[in-house]
Amino acid sequence: MKSFFKRLEAAHLNGLSVALGVSVTHALVGALFGETAGLAAVGGAVCASLPDVPNPPQRVLPRVLPAAAAAGLVTLLVGLADPSLPLTVALVALVAFLSLMTLAWGLRAGPLSFAPVLAMVFAMAWDRTAGSASPLEHALWVTAGGCVYAGWARASAVVLRHRLRELALANALRAAERQVRSRAQRIAGAVGPEEARIRASIADDVVLADALQAARDQVFAARRSPRSRRQTDLVLGLVELRDLLLASRLDTELLGQDFPGRQWRSALADMLRQLAGALRALADSVEFGAPLPEVSVDGWRAQLAARLAEVEAPPGDSRAHLVSALQSRLGHMMDDVAAMVARQASPDDPDTPWTPERLAPFVSPEGWPLAALKPHLTLQSGVMRHALRSALALSLAYALGAALPWAAHPFWLMLSVAVVLRGNLEQTLARRNERIIGTVQGCLLVLLLAHVHSVPVLSLCFIAAVGTAHAYVNRRYRVAATAATLMALLQPLMLAPGSDPAIAERLADTVIGAGLAWLFSFVLPSWERAAVPRLARQLRGALARHAANMLRWLPDAEEQIAQRLSRQQAYAALAALAAAAQRTRVEPERVRLPEAEIESALSHGYRLMALLGAVQHQVQRRTTRLDAARAETALPLARKACVDILKGEPATGTDPAEIPDADAGAWPQHLGQDDLTPWLLRRLRLCRIEARELVAALDQLQPQPAGEQK
């Protein structure tokens, strides 16, 4: 049994916890106050469970309790409006609008935004599933069920906190491993169009950024202990490794594609694969308790040096200096991977400057400040447009459902629209197709279960469906849709085994609802091009702050914290633009963002991040091999130039001959050189070039004034 639980991912554990929590709520309330109260409490528990995702214990109640309260309030309002179709339709519009406006608080509000809509569905189905009860009594039992579940969720988070931290950390390690392997493949000369390689590289970066943030949220919020400090060091090591990996992209294309170039590439790629293997073994150790990998930096360095020395290059080939620099960069990655393994193996608990207060800024924001709503109280806001669009779509769906010949379940049609209609066309199209397929699969399963007349067995299937839907809603929606169909059709079977499960109506409502959701995607649309000016401002501002923090000589402890924070913000801004690039590919061609320009902007953005990281790593790790006077002169000039470029401020007009790195060549000498200042100066020059290229690429994405459009 222990090995079985070791194999469960975080989403599976969370789904299992939700299923048990809903069943415990049903059993507890039903045993104390009767079956009617127990069934009503189940509705409240399911609504409250939506925001119960893997989180540290202290974050559970502030997310779950608002959902429980919203479910109770909506249940009361639905019960009061039930006799009047016009009032019910108006209530549907109001609840949908207010629910979707909560997305102003970001992605963390996504589950909360759906809780009131689901509560409406449960309340509308109440008379058909649980018998008579006054609206107030029903609402109280729903609220009570939500509160009971909130207590369960908090207790479950405490019990699972150590395992969830391990899983988040292992997931980040595996994401880093995948990116290292992907980078090795590209260095080795993977075939494919340049645009596809850029797109794959950006996708790798986004996946790793998400995994690292999930690990930060779990690990940095933990109470200080030897175990949590080791985990914190591992997360910090992964963040540094990501910067080194990003910097490893620089200059490798200059090795060329001739025979020596391919041999050099092969040697570097093979060493990256060995590092990826060490990361995978470290992830297995964290997740499953497997033995730690045996690593030897000296052995790695000797192996790489031998491979590179075997390459037969022409005498005097200047690329030898570039190969030496790339070998040095890869050596830093070896050091960091070995340090992570050693930290996990060490029984010591050294003092660390990383207190909870210093780690707090790196954790995702929490809470529901009302100030977050203010920027979205305009029709230009994507959140406002989605809320209005959803209010119109859901109210029309309910009215249409009430007019259809099978009007017994108009809320099914409304629910289909609610789960399919997303804030952008890409997600809506994906949900539309997955919803229909999942519903068909669920109906086929219900046809089999309709021959089961055992209420306990059907109840067990219902609880399993609750947990499955919760576990897979953001991973494989087709599975979640299948489970949701089971939940909807098993309720009448549980009350009347052998009855008609209304499969035809469910299929019809799903298809019509999915079609309505797709059509309403074009009502008050939020095309990605409308968000480009805001995303471009965010990206330029984040990179300007990061450049101001990174281009410094020997930063102190507080400045290093500022560097880490601005780095995280810059990665987040790049990820937001990358997400827009992904979503725009399914939009109508007339409004689609130009793919070449947006990928160019992302490519220059990541290259600038790589250069800034490379500069700071050289300052910190190669201080003794730099000319302090020249570096301290060049860094402020480069910092001011990059910040001015990114902020759009006029250049200071410095003569190129006066720039300290103006004579930096394609690659300075590296072999046998004690003074690596020319490499620093070259990177500073490239920082300015990439900043200019980024700004130019972002300007190409800006919508043209009407008079300039062709």
C-alpha positions as CSV (number, residue, x, y, z in Angstrom):
1,M,0.0,0.0,0.0
2,K,2.8,2.4,0.8
3,S,4.4,1.8,-2.6
4,F,1.1,2.5,-4.2
5,F,0.8,5.9,-2.6
6,K,4.4,6.6,-3.5
7,R,3.4,6.3,-7.1
8,L,0.5,8.8,-6.9
9,E,1.1,12.3,-8.3
10,A,0.0,15.4,-6.5
11,A,-3.2,15.7,-8.5
12,H,-4.1,12.1,-7.7
13,L,-3.5,12.6,-4.0
14,N,-5.6,15.8,-4.2
15,G,-8.4,14.1,-6.0
16,L,-8.4,11.2,-3.6
17,S,-8.5,13.6,-0.7
18,V,-11.5,15.5,-2.3
19,A,-13.4,12.2,-2.8
20,L,-12.9,11.2,0.8
21,G,-13.8,14.6,2.0
22,V,-17.1,14.7,0.1
23,S,-18.0,11.2,1.4
24,V,-17.1,12.1,5.0
25,T,-19.2,15.2,4.7
26,H,-22.1,13.2,3.4
27,A,-21.8,10.5,6.0
28,L,-21.3,12.9,8.9
29,V,-24.1,15.3,8.1
30,G,-26.4,12.5,7.0
31,A,-25.9,10.5,10.2
32,L,-26.5,13.5,12.4
33,F,-29.3,15.3,10.6
34,G,-30.8,12.9,8.1
35,E,-30.3,11.9,4.4
36,T,-31.9,15.1,3.0
37,A,-29.4,17.2,4.9
38,G,-26.6,14.9,3.9
39,L,-27.3,15.2,0.2
40,A,-27.6,19.0,0.5
41,A,-24.2,19.0,2.3
42,V,-22.7,17.0,-0.5
43,G,-23.5,19.9,-2.9
44,G,-21.8,22.4,-0.6
45,A,-18.8,20.1,-0.2
46,V,-18.3,19.6,-3.9
47,C,-18.5,23.4,-4.5
48,A,-16.1,24.1,-1.7
49,S,-13.7,21.4,-3.0
50,L,-13.1,23.3,-6.3
51,P,-10.4,25.7,-4.9
52,D,-8.9,22.8,-2.8
53,V,-5.8,22.2,-4.9
54,P,-2.4,21.2,-3.7
55,N,-1.4,24.0,-1.4
56,P,0.4,24.6,1.9
57,P,-2.0,24.3,4.8
58,Q,-2.1,28.0,5.6
59,R,-3.5,28.7,2.1
60,V,-6.4,26.2,2.3
61,L,-9.1,28.0,4.3
62,P,-8.8,31.4,2.6
63,R,-9.6,29.7,-0.6
64,V,-12.1,27.1,0.4
65,L,-14.3,29.1,2.8
66,P,-15.2,31.8,0.2
67,A,-16.4,29.0,-2.1
68,A,-18.5,27.5,0.6
69,A,-20.1,30.9,1.5
70,A,-20.8,31.6,-2.2
71,A,-22.4,28.2,-2.7
72,G,-24.7,28.8,0.2
73,L,-25.7,32.3,-0.9
74,V,-26.4,31.2,-4.5
75,T,-28.4,28.2,-3.3
76,L,-30.7,30.6,-1.3
77,L,-31.1,33.0,-4.2
78,V,-31.9,30.1,-6.6
79,G,-34.5,28.7,-4.2
80,L,-36.2,32.1,-3.9
81,A,-36.3,32.8,-7.6
82,D,-37.4,29.2,-8.5
83,P,-41.1,29.9,-9.2
84,S,-40.3,32.6,-11.8
85,L,-38.5,31.8,-15.1
86,P,-37.6,35.5,-15.8
87,L,-36.2,35.9,-12.3
88,T,-34.2,32.7,-12.6
89,V,-32.7,33.8,-16.0
90,A,-31.8,37.2,-14.5
91,L,-30.2,35.5,-11.5
92,V,-28.2,33.2,-13.8
93,A,-26.8,36.3,-15.6
94,L,-26.0,38.1,-12.4
95,V,-24.3,35.1,-10.8
96,A,-22.3,34.3,-13.9
97,F,-21.1,38.0,-14.3
98,L,-20.0,38.3,-10.6
99,S,-18.4,34.9,-10.6
100,L,-16.3,35.5,-13.6
101,M,-15.2,39.0,-12.4
102,T,-13.3,37.2,-9.7
103,L,-10.7,36.3,-12.4
104,A,-9.4,39.8,-11.7
105,W,-7.4,38.1,-9.0
106,G,-5.6,35.9,-11.5
107,L,-5.4,32.1,-12.1
108,R,-5.8,31.3,-8.4
109,A,-9.3,32.6,-8.6
110,G,-10.2,30.2,-11.5
111,P,-11.7,27.4,-9.3
112,L,-13.5,30.0,-7.1
113,S,-15.1,31.6,-10.1
114,F,-16.8,28.3,-11.0
115,A,-18.1,27.5,-7.5
116,P,-21.2,29.8,-7.7
117,V,-22.1,28.4,-11.1
118,L,-21.9,24.8,-10.0
119,A,-23.9,25.8,-6.9
120,M,-26.6,27.1,-9.2
121,V,-26.7,23.8,-11.0
122,F,-27.0,21.8,-7.8
123,A,-29.7,24.1,-6.4
124,M,-31.7,23.9,-9.7
125,A,-31.5,20.1,-9.6
126,W,-32.4,19.9,-5.9
127,D,-36.2,19.2,-6.1
128,R,-35.4,16.4,-8.6
129,T,-32.8,14.7,-6.4
130,A,-33.4,15.3,-2.7
131,G,-37.0,16.0,-2.0
132,S,-38.6,19.1,-0.5
133,A,-36.9,21.6,1.7
134,S,-37.3,25.4,2.2
135,P,-34.8,27.6,0.3
136,L,-33.3,28.8,3.6
137,E,-33.0,25.3,5.1
138,H,-31.4,24.0,1.9
139,A,-28.9,26.9,1.8
140,L,-27.9,26.3,5.4
141,W,-27.2,22.7,4.8
142,V,-25.2,23.5,1.7
143,T,-23.2,26.1,3.7
144,A,-22.7,23.6,6.5
145,G,-21.5,21.0,4.0
146,G,-19.0,23.4,2.6
147,C,-17.7,24.3,6.1
148,V,-17.3,20.6,7.1
149,Y,-15.4,20.0,3.9
150,A,-13.2,23.1,4.6
151,G,-12.2,21.5,7.9
152,W,-11.4,18.3,6.1
153,A,-9.4,20.1,3.5
154,R,-7.3,21.9,6.1
155,A,-6.6,18.6,8.0
156,S,-5.8,16.8,4.7
157,A,-3.3,19.6,3.7
158,V,-1.5,19.2,7.1
159,V,-1.3,15.4,6.6
160,L,-0.1,15.6,3.0
161,R,2.2,18.7,3.3
162,H,5.5,16.8,3.4
163,R,4.5,14.6,0.4
164,L,3.2,17.5,-1.6
165,R,6.5,19.3,-1.1
166,E,8.4,16.3,-2.2
167,L,6.2,15.9,-5.3
168,A,6.5,19.6,-6.2
169,L,10.3,19.4,-5.9
170,A,10.5,16.2,-7.9
171,N,8.4,17.7,-10.6
172,A,10.7,20.7,-10.8
173,L,13.7,18.5,-11.0
174,R,12.1,16.5,-13.8
175,A,11.2,19.7,-15.7
176,A,14.8,20.8,-15.4
177,E,15.9,17.3,-16.6
178,R,13.6,17.6,-19.7
179,Q,15.0,21.0,-20.5
180,V,18.6,19.9,-20.2
181,R,17.9,17.0,-22.5
182,S,16.1,19.2,-25.0
183,R,19.0,21.6,-24.9
184,A,21.4,18.7,-25.5
185,Q,19.4,17.7,-28.5
186,R,19.5,21.2,-30.0
187,I,23.3,21.6,-29.3
188,A,23.9,18.3,-31.1
189,G,22.2,19.7,-34.2
190,A,18.6,18.6,-34.0
191,V,16.9,19.0,-37.4
192,G,13.8,21.1,-37.9
193,P,12.9,24.6,-38.9
194,E,14.4,27.4,-36.8
195,E,10.9,28.6,-35.9
196,A,10.0,25.2,-34.5
197,R,13.2,25.0,-32.5
198,I,12.5,28.5,-31.0
199,R,8.9,27.5,-30.2
200,A,10.0,24.2,-28.5
201,S,12.7,26.1,-26.5
202,I,10.1,28.6,-25.3
203,A,7.7,25.9,-24.4
204,D,10.4,24.2,-22.3
205,D,11.1,27.5,-20.5
206,V,7.4,28.0,-19.7
207,V,7.0,24.4,-18.3
208,L,10.1,24.8,-16.1
209,A,9.0,28.2,-14.9
210,D,5.6,26.8,-13.8
211,A,7.2,23.8,-12.1
212,L,9.7,26.0,-10.2
213,Q,6.9,28.4,-9.0
214,A,4.9,25.4,-7.8
215,A,7.9,24.2,-5.9
216,R,8.5,27.7,-4.4
217,D,4.9,27.9,-3.2
218,Q,5.2,24.6,-1.5
219,V,8.7,24.7,-0.1
220,F,9.2,28.3,0.8
221,A,6.0,28.4,2.8
222,A,7.0,25.4,5.0
223,R,8.1,25.8,8.6
224,R,11.8,25.9,9.1
225,S,13.3,22.5,9.7
226,P,16.4,20.6,8.5
227,R,14.3,18.9,5.8
228,S,12.7,22.1,4.6
229,R,16.0,23.9,4.5
230,R,17.5,21.2,2.3
231,Q,14.5,21.5,0.1
232,T,14.9,25.2,-0.1
233,D,18.5,24.9,-1.1
234,L,17.5,22.5,-3.8
235,V,14.9,24.9,-5.2
236,L,17.4,27.7,-5.1
237,G,20.0,25.5,-6.8
238,L,17.5,24.7,-9.6
239,V,16.8,28.4,-10.1
240,E,20.5,29.0,-10.6
241,L,20.8,26.0,-12.8
242,R,18.1,27.4,-15.0
243,D,20.0,30.6,-15.5
244,L,23.2,28.6,-16.4
245,L,21.2,26.5,-18.8
246,L,19.7,29.6,-20.4
247,A,23.2,31.0,-20.8
248,S,24.4,27.8,-22.4
249,R,22.4,28.8,-25.5
250,L,24.8,31.6,-26.1
251,D,27.4,31.2,-28.9
252,T,26.9,27.5,-29.5
253,E,25.7,28.3,-33.0
254,L,29.1,29.8,-33.7
255,L,30.7,26.3,-33.5
256,G,29.5,25.7,-37.1
257,Q,28.3,22.6,-38.8
258,D,31.6,21.3,-40.2
259,F,33.2,18.1,-38.9
260,P,35.1,19.6,-35.9
261,G,32.0,21.7,-35.1
262,R,29.8,18.6,-35.0
263,Q,32.3,16.8,-32.8
264,W,32.5,19.6,-30.3
265,R,28.7,19.8,-30.3
266,S,28.4,16.0,-29.7
267,A,30.8,16.2,-26.7
268,L,29.0,19.1,-25.1
269,A,25.6,17.4,-25.7
270,D,26.7,14.1,-24.2
271,M,27.8,15.8,-21.1
272,L,24.5,17.6,-20.8
273,R,22.8,14.2,-21.0
274,Q,24.9,13.0,-18.1
275,L,23.8,16.0,-16.1
276,A,20.2,15.3,-17.0
277,G,20.6,11.7,-15.8
278,A,21.9,13.0,-12.5
279,L,18.8,15.3,-12.2
280,R,16.5,12.4,-12.9
281,A,18.2,10.2,-10.3
282,L,18.0,13.1,-7.8
283,A,14.2,13.4,-8.6
284,D,13.8,9.7,-8.0
285,S,15.5,10.1,-4.7
286,V,13.3,12.9,-3.6
287,E,10.1,11.3,-4.8
288,F,10.6,7.6,-4.2
289,G,13.5,7.5,-1.7
290,A,15.8,5.9,-4.3
291,P,19.6,6.1,-3.7
292,L,21.2,9.4,-4.5
293,P,23.2,9.4,-7.7
294,E,27.0,9.1,-7.5
295,V,28.5,12.2,-9.1
296,S,32.1,13.3,-9.5
297,V,32.8,16.8,-10.9
298,D,36.4,15.9,-11.4
299,G,35.4,12.8,-13.4
300,W,33.0,14.8,-15.5
301,R,35.5,17.5,-16.2
302,A,38.2,15.0,-17.2
303,Q,35.7,13.1,-19.4
304,L,34.6,16.3,-21.2
305,A,38.2,17.5,-21.6
306,A,39.2,14.2,-23.1
307,R,36.4,14.3,-25.6
308,L,37.1,17.9,-26.6
309,A,40.8,17.1,-27.0
310,E,40.1,14.3,-29.4
311,V,38.5,16.7,-31.9
312,E,40.7,17.2,-34.9
313,A,40.5,21.0,-35.7
314,P,42.6,22.9,-38.1
315,P,45.7,24.4,-36.6
316,G,45.1,27.9,-35.2
317,D,41.3,27.5,-35.4
318,S,40.0,30.5,-33.3
319,R,37.0,28.4,-32.3
320,A,39.2,26.7,-29.7
321,H,38.8,29.8,-27.5
322,L,35.0,29.5,-27.9
323,V,35.1,25.8,-27.0
324,S,37.1,26.6,-23.9
325,A,34.6,29.2,-22.8
326,L,31.7,26.7,-23.4
327,Q,33.6,24.1,-21.5
328,S,33.9,26.5,-18.6
329,R,30.2,27.3,-18.6
330,L,29.3,23.6,-18.6
331,G,31.7,23.2,-15.7
332,H,29.6,25.6,-13.7
333,M,26.5,23.5,-14.3
334,M,28.5,20.4,-13.2
335,D,29.4,22.2,-10.0
336,D,25.7,23.2,-9.3
337,V,24.3,19.7,-10.0
338,A,27.0,18.1,-7.7
339,A,26.3,20.7,-5.0
340,M,22.5,19.8,-5.1
341,V,23.3,16.1,-4.7
342,A,25.8,16.8,-1.9
343,R,23.3,19.0,-0.1
344,Q,20.7,16.2,-0.1
345,A,23.2,13.7,1.1
346,S,24.6,15.8,3.9
347,P,23.3,15.3,7.4
348,D,24.5,18.8,8.4
349,D,22.1,21.7,8.8
350,P,24.2,24.8,8.1
351,D,22.9,28.3,8.8
352,T,21.2,29.9,5.9
353,P,20.4,33.6,5.2
354,W,17.2,32.5,3.6
355,T,14.6,33.3,6.3
356,P,10.9,33.0,5.7
357,E,10.7,36.8,5.5
358,R,13.3,36.8,2.7
359,L,11.6,33.9,0.9
360,A,8.1,35.4,1.1
361,P,8.4,37.7,-2.0
362,F,9.1,34.7,-4.2
363,V,5.8,32.9,-3.3
364,S,2.7,33.4,-5.4
365,P,0.4,36.2,-4.1
366,E,-2.5,35.2,-1.9
367,G,-5.7,36.9,-0.7
368,W,-8.5,38.8,-2.4
369,P,-7.8,42.5,-2.3
370,L,-10.6,44.6,-3.7
371,A,-8.1,46.9,-5.4
372,A,-7.4,44.1,-7.9
373,L,-10.9,44.7,-9.4
374,K,-10.4,48.4,-10.3
375,P,-8.3,47.9,-13.5
376,H,-11.0,45.6,-14.8
377,L,-14.0,47.9,-14.4
378,T,-13.8,48.8,-18.1
379,L,-14.9,47.2,-21.3
380,Q,-11.3,47.1,-22.5
381,S,-10.5,44.5,-19.8
382,G,-10.5,40.9,-21.0
383,V,-11.9,39.9,-17.6
384,M,-14.9,42.3,-17.9
385,R,-15.5,41.1,-21.5
386,H,-15.4,37.5,-20.5
387,A,-17.8,38.1,-17.6
388,L,-20.3,39.9,-19.8
389,R,-20.0,37.3,-22.5
390,S,-20.5,34.5,-20.0
391,A,-23.5,36.2,-18.4
392,L,-25.2,36.5,-21.8
393,A,-24.4,32.9,-22.8
394,L,-25.5,31.2,-19.6
395,S,-28.7,33.1,-19.3
396,L,-29.6,32.4,-22.9
397,A,-28.6,28.7,-22.4
398,Y,-30.9,28.4,-19.4
399,A,-33.8,30.1,-21.2
400,L,-33.3,27.9,-24.3
401,G,-33.1,24.8,-22.1
402,A,-36.4,25.6,-20.5
403,A,-38.0,25.9,-23.9
404,L,-36.7,22.7,-25.3
405,P,-38.9,19.6,-25.3
406,W,-36.8,17.9,-22.7
407,A,-37.0,20.9,-20.3
408,A,-36.5,18.7,-17.2
409,H,-32.8,19.6,-17.1
410,P,-32.3,23.2,-18.5
411,F,-29.4,23.6,-16.1
412,W,-27.5,20.9,-17.9
413,L,-27.4,23.1,-21.0
414,M,-26.3,26.0,-18.9
415,L,-23.5,23.9,-17.3
416,S,-22.2,22.8,-20.6
417,V,-21.8,26.4,-21.7
418,A,-20.2,27.3,-18.4
419,V,-17.5,24.6,-18.6
420,V,-16.7,25.1,-22.3
421,L,-16.7,28.9,-22.6
422,R,-13.3,30.1,-21.6
423,G,-11.6,33.5,-21.6
424,N,-9.9,32.8,-25.0
425,L,-10.7,30.9,-28.2
426,E,-7.9,28.3,-27.8
427,Q,-9.2,27.0,-24.5
428,T,-12.8,27.2,-25.6
429,L,-12.1,25.1,-28.7
430,A,-10.2,22.5,-26.7
431,R,-12.9,22.3,-24.0
432,R,-15.6,22.0,-26.7
433,N,-14.1,18.9,-28.3
434,E,-13.1,17.3,-25.0
435,R,-16.4,18.0,-23.4
436,I,-18.4,16.2,-26.2
437,I,-16.0,13.2,-26.3
438,G,-16.0,13.0,-22.5
439,T,-19.8,13.1,-22.3
440,V,-20.2,10.3,-24.8
441,Q,-17.7,8.2,-22.8
442,G,-19.5,9.0,-19.5
443,C,-22.9,8.1,-21.0
444,L,-21.6,4.7,-22.2
445,L,-20.4,4.0,-18.6
446,V,-23.8,5.0,-17.2
447,L,-25.5,2.6,-19.6
448,L,-23.5,-0.1,-17.9
449,L,-24.1,1.2,-14.4
450,A,-27.9,1.5,-15.1
451,H,-28.1,-2.3,-14.6
452,V,-26.6,-2.0,-11.1
453,H,-29.3,-1.7,-8.5
454,S,-27.1,-1.5,-5.4
455,V,-27.2,2.1,-4.0
456,P,-23.8,1.6,-2.1
457,V,-22.1,0.6,-5.3
458,L,-23.6,3.6,-7.2
459,S,-22.6,5.9,-4.3
460,L,-19.0,4.6,-4.5
461,C,-18.9,5.2,-8.2
462,F,-20.2,8.8,-7.6
463,I,-17.6,9.5,-5.0
464,A,-14.9,8.1,-7.3
465,A,-16.2,10.4,-10.1
466,V,-16.0,13.4,-7.8
467,G,-12.3,12.7,-7.1
468,T,-11.5,11.9,-10.7
469,A,-13.1,15.1,-12.1
470,H,-11.2,17.2,-9.5
471,A,-7.8,15.5,-10.2
472,Y,-8.0,15.8,-14.0
473,V,-9.9,19.0,-14.7
474,N,-6.7,21.0,-15.4
475,R,-4.7,18.0,-16.8
476,R,-6.9,15.9,-19.1
477,Y,-10.3,17.5,-19.4
478,R,-11.7,14.6,-21.4
479,V,-11.3,12.4,-18.3
480,A,-12.8,15.2,-16.1
481,A,-15.8,15.5,-18.5
482,T,-16.4,11.8,-18.4
483,A,-16.4,11.8,-14.6
484,A,-18.7,14.9,-14.5
485,T,-21.2,13.1,-16.7
486,L,-21.1,10.2,-14.3
487,M,-21.8,12.6,-11.4
488,A,-24.8,14.1,-13.1
489,L,-26.4,10.9,-14.3
490,L,-25.7,8.8,-11.2
491,Q,-27.6,11.1,-8.8
492,P,-31.1,10.0,-10.1
493,L,-30.0,6.4,-10.3
494,M,-28.9,6.5,-6.6
495,L,-32.4,7.7,-5.6
496,A,-34.2,5.4,-8.0
497,P,-32.1,2.4,-9.1
498,G,-33.2,1.1,-12.5
499,S,-34.7,4.4,-13.6
500,D,-34.1,6.1,-16.9
501,P,-30.7,7.9,-16.7
502,A,-31.7,10.5,-19.3
503,I,-28.7,9.8,-21.5
504,A,-30.3,11.2,-24.7
505,E,-31.0,14.6,-23.0
506,R,-27.5,14.7,-21.6
507,L,-26.0,14.2,-25.0
508,A,-28.2,16.8,-26.6
509,D,-27.6,19.4,-24.0
510,T,-23.9,18.9,-24.2
511,V,-23.7,19.2,-27.9
512,I,-26.0,22.3,-28.0
513,G,-24.2,23.8,-25.0
514,A,-20.8,23.3,-26.6
515,G,-22.0,24.9,-29.8
516,L,-23.4,27.9,-27.9
517,A,-20.1,28.4,-26.1
518,W,-18.2,28.3,-29.3
519,L,-20.5,30.9,-30.9
520,F,-20.3,33.2,-27.9
521,S,-16.5,33.1,-28.1
522,F,-17.0,35.7,-30.9
523,V,-19.2,38.0,-28.7
524,L,-17.1,40.7,-27.1
525,P,-14.0,38.8,-28.1
526,S,-10.7,39.2,-26.3
527,W,-8.2,38.7,-29.0
528,E,-4.6,38.4,-28.0
529,R,-3.5,41.4,-30.0
530,A,-5.5,43.7,-27.6
531,A,-3.3,42.5,-24.8
532,V,0.0,43.1,-26.6
533,P,0.6,46.7,-25.5
534,R,0.1,45.7,-21.9
535,L,2.3,42.6,-22.1
536,A,5.0,44.6,-24.0
537,R,5.0,47.3,-21.2
538,Q,5.2,44.6,-18.5
539,L,8.1,42.8,-20.3
540,R,10.1,45.9,-21.0
541,G,9.6,47.2,-17.4
542,A,10.5,43.8,-15.9
543,L,13.6,43.5,-18.1
544,A,14.7,47.0,-17.3
545,R,14.5,46.3,-13.6
546,H,16.3,43.1,-14.0
547,A,19.1,44.7,-16.0
548,A,19.4,47.4,-13.4
549,N,19.8,44.7,-10.7
550,M,22.1,42.4,-12.6
551,L,24.6,44.7,-14.2
552,R,26.4,45.4,-10.9
553,W,29.9,44.8,-9.6
554,L,29.9,42.5,-6.5
555,P,26.3,42.9,-5.3
556,D,25.7,42.7,-1.6
557,A,23.2,40.3,0.0
558,E,20.2,42.6,-0.4
559,E,21.1,43.3,-4.0
560,Q,21.3,39.6,-4.7
561,I,17.8,39.1,-3.3
562,A,16.6,42.0,-5.6
563,Q,18.3,40.2,-8.5
564,R,16.4,36.9,-7.8
565,L,13.1,38.7,-7.4
566,S,13.5,40.7,-10.7
567,R,14.6,37.6,-12.4
568,Q,11.4,35.8,-11.4
569,Q,9.3,38.8,-12.5
570,A,11.1,38.9,-15.9
571,Y,10.5,35.2,-16.5
572,A,6.8,35.6,-15.6
573,A,6.5,38.5,-18.1
574,L,8.2,36.4,-20.8
575,A,5.9,33.4,-19.9
576,A,2.8,35.7,-20.3
577,L,3.9,36.8,-23.8
578,A,4.7,33.2,-24.7
579,A,1.2,32.1,-23.6
580,A,-0.3,34.8,-25.8
581,A,1.8,33.5,-28.7
582,Q,0.4,30.0,-28.1
583,R,-3.3,31.1,-27.9
584,T,-3.2,33.4,-30.9
585,R,-2.5,30.4,-33.3
586,V,-6.2,29.4,-33.3
587,E,-7.6,32.9,-33.7
588,P,-9.1,34.1,-37.0
589,E,-6.3,35.0,-39.3
590,R,-7.3,38.7,-39.6
591,V,-6.7,39.2,-35.9
592,R,-3.9,36.8,-35.3
593,L,-0.6,38.0,-34.0
594,P,2.2,37.7,-36.6
595,E,4.1,34.5,-35.6
596,A,7.5,35.5,-36.8
597,E,7.5,38.8,-35.0
598,I,6.2,37.4,-31.6
599,E,8.7,34.6,-31.7
600,S,11.5,37.1,-32.5
601,A,10.5,39.2,-29.5
602,L,10.5,36.1,-27.3
603,S,13.8,34.9,-28.7
604,H,15.5,38.3,-28.0
605,G,13.9,38.4,-24.6
606,Y,15.3,35.1,-23.5
607,R,18.7,35.9,-25.0
608,L,18.8,39.1,-23.0
609,M,17.9,37.1,-19.9
610,A,20.7,34.7,-20.7
611,L,23.3,37.4,-21.2
612,L,22.3,39.2,-18.0
613,G,22.7,35.9,-16.1
614,A,26.0,35.2,-17.8
615,V,27.3,38.6,-16.8
616,Q,26.4,38.2,-13.2
617,H,27.7,34.6,-13.0
618,Q,31.0,35.8,-14.4
619,V,31.1,38.6,-11.9
620,Q,30.4,36.3,-9.0
621,R,32.4,33.2,-10.0
622,R,35.3,34.7,-12.0
623,T,36.0,37.9,-9.9
624,T,39.7,37.1,-9.5
625,R,40.0,36.8,-13.3
626,L,38.5,40.2,-14.1
627,D,40.1,43.6,-14.3
628,A,38.1,45.3,-11.5
629,A,38.8,48.9,-12.8
630,R,37.6,48.1,-16.3
631,A,34.6,46.1,-15.1
632,E,33.5,48.8,-12.6
633,T,33.6,51.3,-15.4
634,A,31.8,49.2,-18.0
635,L,29.0,47.9,-15.9
636,P,27.3,51.2,-15.0
637,L,27.5,52.4,-18.6
638,A,25.9,49.2,-19.9
639,R,23.3,49.3,-17.1
640,K,22.2,52.8,-18.0
641,A,22.2,52.0,-21.7
642,C,20.1,48.9,-21.3
643,V,17.6,50.5,-19.0
644,D,17.3,53.6,-21.2
645,I,16.7,51.4,-24.3
646,L,14.1,49.2,-22.5
647,K,12.3,52.2,-21.0
648,G,12.3,54.0,-24.4
649,E,14.4,56.9,-23.1
650,P,16.6,58.8,-25.6
651,A,20.2,57.6,-25.9
652,T,23.0,59.6,-24.3
653,G,24.9,59.9,-27.5
654,T,28.1,58.2,-26.3
655,D,30.7,57.9,-29.1
656,P,31.3,54.2,-29.9
657,A,35.1,54.7,-29.5
658,E,34.5,55.7,-25.9
659,I,32.6,52.5,-25.0
660,P,34.9,50.2,-23.0
661,D,33.9,47.1,-24.9
662,A,33.8,48.6,-28.4
663,D,36.7,46.5,-29.5
664,A,35.3,43.2,-28.3
665,G,35.5,40.7,-31.1
666,A,33.3,37.7,-32.0
667,W,34.9,35.7,-29.3
668,P,38.0,36.9,-27.3
669,Q,40.8,34.6,-26.4
670,H,40.0,32.2,-23.6
671,L,42.6,29.4,-23.6
672,G,45.5,30.2,-21.3
673,Q,44.0,33.7,-20.4
674,D,44.0,34.9,-16.8
675,D,42.1,38.1,-17.7
676,L,38.6,37.3,-18.8
677,T,37.5,40.9,-18.9
678,P,37.1,40.9,-22.7
679,W,34.5,38.2,-22.4
680,L,32.6,40.4,-19.9
681,L,32.8,43.4,-22.2
682,R,31.6,41.4,-25.1
683,R,28.5,40.2,-23.2
684,L,27.8,43.8,-22.1
685,R,27.9,44.9,-25.7
686,L,25.5,42.0,-26.7
687,C,23.2,43.0,-23.8
688,R,22.7,46.4,-25.5
689,I,22.2,44.8,-28.9
690,E,19.6,42.3,-27.6
691,A,17.8,45.1,-25.7
692,R,17.5,47.1,-29.0
693,E,16.4,44.1,-30.9
694,L,13.8,43.2,-28.3
695,V,12.3,46.7,-28.3
696,A,12.2,46.7,-32.1
697,A,10.5,43.4,-32.2
698,L,7.9,44.5,-29.6
699,D,7.3,47.7,-31.6
700,Q,6.5,45.5,-34.6
701,L,3.7,43.8,-32.6
702,Q,2.0,47.0,-31.6
703,P,-1.3,47.8,-33.4
704,Q,-0.7,50.4,-36.1
705,P,-2.8,53.6,-36.1
706,A,-5.7,53.5,-38.5
707,G,-4.1,55.9,-40.9
708,E,-1.0,53.8,-41.2
709,Q,-2.8,50.4,-41.8
710,K,-2.7,49.1,-45.3
